[in-house]
Amino acid sequence: MEPEPAPSILQRIQSPADLKQLSAAQLSQLAAEIRQELVQTIAQTGGHLSPNLGVVELTIALHRVFDSPRDALVWDTGHQTYVHKLLTGRQSGFSTLRQPGGLSGYPSRQESAHDLVENSHASTSLSYALGIAEARLRKGQPGQVVAVIGDGALTGGMAYEALNQIAHLQPPNLTIVINDNGRSYAPTVGGLARHLAQLQVDPRYENLKEEISRRLRDLPLVGARADQAAFRVKESLKQLLQPSTVFDSLGLKYTGPVDGHDIQALESMLRRARGLRTPVVVHVVTDKGHGYSPAVEDEIDKLHGVGSFDPLTGRQHTTELTYTDVLGEALLAAATRKPEVVAITAAMASSTGLLPFAQEFPERFFDVGIGEQHAVTFAAGLALAGLRPVVCVYSTFLQRAFDQVLLDVGLHKLPVVFVLDRAGVTGPDGPSHHGVFDLSYLRLVPNLKIAAPADATELCALLETALASDGPVAIRYPKGTAPATPDLPVEPLPIGRWEEVRTGEDVCILAIGRMVGVAEEAARRLESRGLSCGVINARWIKPMDPRLVGEWARRYPALVTAEDNVRTGGFGSAVLEQLTAAGLGGKVRAVLALPDDFLSHGRQADILAAHGLDADGLAEAVAKAVQPARRGVRA
Ligand SMILES: Cc1ncc(C[n+]2csc(CCOP(=O)(O)OP(=O)(O)O)c2C)c(N)n1
């Protein structure tokens, strides 16, 4: 007879309170069950694999020592909250993770009282936590506040700004847990990462501190000579106790490092920190991907963020050529010809396609950590001194650096190239990851030229154009598969020049980026309904082609704009501004764009379709927009 499988402990955990009765053996079984659940589910849904595998024991310990939601847990970035979700009553919905209508891949206030903030952009936890801690103190509210921040997120400027104020305010109800796995996606770089690594190899620090404190307490203080001796010993011991971590130097208590996969050790350190009534930094050392060898052994990013994959091998299912791959190859080719080209990433080398560049030109490649603001002004400095920096960043993360783009680059007219990956609707990562605001916030930067390629060849040509330009240029392109492999070599494109890719008589769709292909398909469908529809690839959002006013707005009876950006201040707005100034604003019958809202997570194509930005939606909207002017369109 087969032995009965051991009853699942995970299934019995409906809330953190259920964790508190478990024995050490049961806790380690629970950790194993959680890892299995993570691998099986993420293999189907995709998501943040190794960050969650790494915090299984830490999350269990935190929920045993602290009493969420009375004690506030703030997870930095929020990509590592799957285990927290499993332990806070969301097991039954876990298979819907990142699926349309399902659980979010980040904390979600709608989902649970245990989720306090909806983050996903890194380095905000200490600021949120300090605010909550301070407000609770002022209102006399009980409960600790715990921020869990990775060594990667700790490279972001906001984290330092918050640490500075924490050291000033010294809130007694705040604990800072550093989840140090030595990596962002790639190994974390920089002075702070080096410092944390040194603290790991020198765990004597903590023991030494305790030993010295004990001896100070035990010193006999009898007689004058003994007093003098004691005084001298105390003074020299004080020297030894001089701050030796960056946190001590700021005036914050530091404790650790502790093995982040040893639940008992974690618990005892967290309990001590909790009892200290002063802000404490608890340094926890974890292993990214712990317990799943394909993640641990992955050289590139430990399977940080994955699509669906085979749980046995860790191999991911998609192998298609993406815009990211195309940019990576194009930049490498350009850099081979132009020695002044350098590339900058804010901790996202693999996901912005920079690995080939980093490998070929390590001395021309800069990973600045999760510091988008710094990345932009650093690029400005490089450009001031004669290099040609290319800042490779997700559209959503450049939001962080708006002022730096505006003043440090824009005001100085510096030839910095911004390549904005994941522009438009991204999909399963949800509201904070859609790159749907970039046209609006970049359009208002004087001197900045903005382009969106309609295909892979155009992306390569626009990169050439940008590198040949004497001022700043931003190129935005979507997440996902490029429609075709690029047709190389390419020549720079004339700046501000659009292309009429299809002529028509009744109406013309002015489309940007990925919407060009959608508009062409819509035009074909409209033709079969008796409507002659032109399509213009408006590849420059700024500056716009003067033929808009001089030719197309006069030739076409009606115009419709299409973009995967929010309507507010986007491409359609730009067209309206231009045409209104020329007395031709009435020609624009519809601005097809995304709403003035945060879009939830879901499949990219579904979200676009839900907002009328697929071929059917465009065709419908165009037909409706021109109907009064042109009767006889077949429904
Ligand atoms: C402002 C910002 N830039 C970039 C990212 C992309 N990103 C998500 S997780 C991550 C690495 C975080 O490293 P760490 O905080 O150490 O957490 P780990 O995944 O290693 O546990 C990065 C760069 C982000 N979320 N926010």
The ligand as a Gaussian input file, in Angstrom:
#p B3LYP/6-31G(d) Opt

LIG

1 1
 C       12.010000      52.416000      -9.596000
 C       12.163000      50.987000     -10.056000
 N       13.113000      50.664000     -10.949000
 C       13.251000      49.391000     -11.372000
 C       12.436000      48.414000     -10.894000
 C       12.530000      46.994000     -11.434000
 N       12.864000      46.039000     -10.386000
 C       11.927000      45.255000      -9.825000
 S       12.533000      44.267000      -8.653000
 C       14.100000      44.830000      -8.919000
 C       15.241000      44.280000      -8.137000
 C       14.993000      44.482000      -6.679000
 O       16.078000      43.951000      -5.971000
 P       15.918000      43.755000      -4.418000
 O       15.267000      44.941000      -3.807000
 O       17.226000      43.363000      -3.874000
 O       14.882000      42.567000      -4.301000
 P       15.082000      41.038000      -4.723000
 O       14.266000      40.846000      -5.961000
 O       16.531000      40.787000      -4.949000
 O       14.540000      40.266000      -3.582000
 C       14.117000      45.803000      -9.913000
 C       15.312000      46.489000     -10.412000
 C       11.443000      48.797000      -9.975000
 N       10.570000      47.919000      -9.482000
 N       11.337000      50.066000      -9.564000

